[in-house]
């Protein structure tokens, strides 16, 4: 299993909206960056991810799961270059983990969220996954 981070502006798509999408989840559409797209193409069913509120909040607020593999992005108007995955909400972070806290933690100095701020879909290492979960109050995080 791999781990990921999905960035979204809460005014456009919030954690609450993701939760409201229910068990079926929703397409993670609109990604127009080749590296982010390639990250989605590498995802497997059941991969977990952090849901990060960008611009407003600047914090990890929830955990998601890939529920449909990479497929054509329905918002790409037939452009075959762009794919997306479907994700569903798994759980709230007991305590949101802010970007400021992540940047202050030396164990997370190489995390993509710190080094590649603009990338909307990012890989998260297993060590980063467990450290952020610990910071958010998850003693037994989903793997």
N, C-alpha and C positions, 0 to 999 in steps of 0.2 A: 504494500500500500504506500502511496505517495501522499504528500500533504501540500496544500496550496493556500493562497490568499487571494480573495476577490475584493477589489476596491469598488465602491459605489458611492456616489453622492446621495445622501439620504433624501434630498429634495426630489431626485429623479427615481431612485429605487432604494427604499429603506429596508432595514432588517425586519421591521414589522410587515412590510409588503411581502418580503420573502417568506416570512412565517405564514402569512395569509394565503400564499399560493398552495399550502397544504402538502400532503404526501406526494402528489404528482410532481411538485416542484415547478420550475419554470426555466425557459431557455436563458442562458447568460449571453445576451445579444449585444451587438453594437461595438464589439472589440475590433478595432482597425489597426492593430499593431501586429506585425508578423511574429515577433517573439511570444507575445501573449497568446496569439492563435496557436502557435506550435506547442505552447504549454498545454492548451486545451486538447490538442490532438494527442498528447501523451497521456492524458488522464484515463483512468480505469474506473469501472463501476465500483462504488463504495469508497473511493478516495475521499478523504475528509479535507475540509478547508476552513480557513477563518473568513468571516464576513467583516470587512473593514469599512467604516464610514469615513469617506474622504471629504475634504473641504470643511464640512461641519462635523464636529465631534472629534475627528482624528483619533479613532479608537477601534479596536477589535471588539465587536459586540456579540458575535455568535459563531456557531459552528455549522457548517454545511456538509452535504454529501453529494457526490456525483451520482445522478440517477439515470442519465442517458449519455451514451458516448458521443464523441464529436460527430457533428452532422452539419449540413449547410445552415448558415445563419439566416433565419427568415426575414431579417431586416436588411439583408445585403442586396436586395432587388436582383437576384439571379447571378450576382457576381460570385463565381466559384472559388475565389481566393479566401473567402471568409467563412469560418466555421464557428460553432459554439457547442457547449455541452449544456445539459440540463442539470440543475442543482436543486436540492431541497434543504430546508432548515432542519437541523437535528436538535439543537438546543441553544439557549442563551448562554453567554458567558456569565457565570455568577457575578463577576465584577468586570466591567469593561476594562481593557488594557489600552492605555493611551500611547500614542506615538512618543510622547515625551518620556514615558516610563521605559519603552522599548529602547529608545536611543540612549538612555542612562544605564542600561544593563550591558556590561561588557560581554556577557555570553551571547548577546544578539548583535554585536557590532558588524557582523558580516551578513546579517539578514537582508534579503532583497528589499524589504520595506524601508530599510535604512540606506542601502546603497543604490537602489533603482527606484526612487520615489515615484516616478511617473508610470511605471509599468502596471497595468490594470489587473493582470492575472499573473501571479508570481509563485514560484516554487518555495516551499518551506522545508527545511531539513527536519529530520526526526528530532534532533536535539533542540532546535528552535521551537518545534511544535510543543514538546513537553515543557520547555521553559516558559513559553507564553501561557500555556494552560495552567501551570503552577502559579504564575503571576495573577491569573484571572480567577483563582480559587478552585480549580478543577484538580482534585487529587487523583482521580481515576478517569482521565479523559478518553473519549472514544478514539480508537486507533485507526 
